[in-house]
């Protein structure tokens, strides 16, 4: 895999951790009245970690076995189910574009 893609994926992993931190802080300070928001935030964390865990492992091990189609399929699902979530594909495309220019 090209170095610019590896670097872009590394940035996405970091962004996902930032996003999870923000979501988790909402969970840590939620009230009993926020049951639906709490459930929704918990699901978003689950889906994010599910999408990113194999990507992080592949990058850490330096393997070329990143299943990009599966990863982007999971990201598309997240963005459809949680429209307020980070648009990782847009970030990735911008990073690739910036590295080419």
Beta strands, then each sheet from edge to edge (+ up, - down):
end
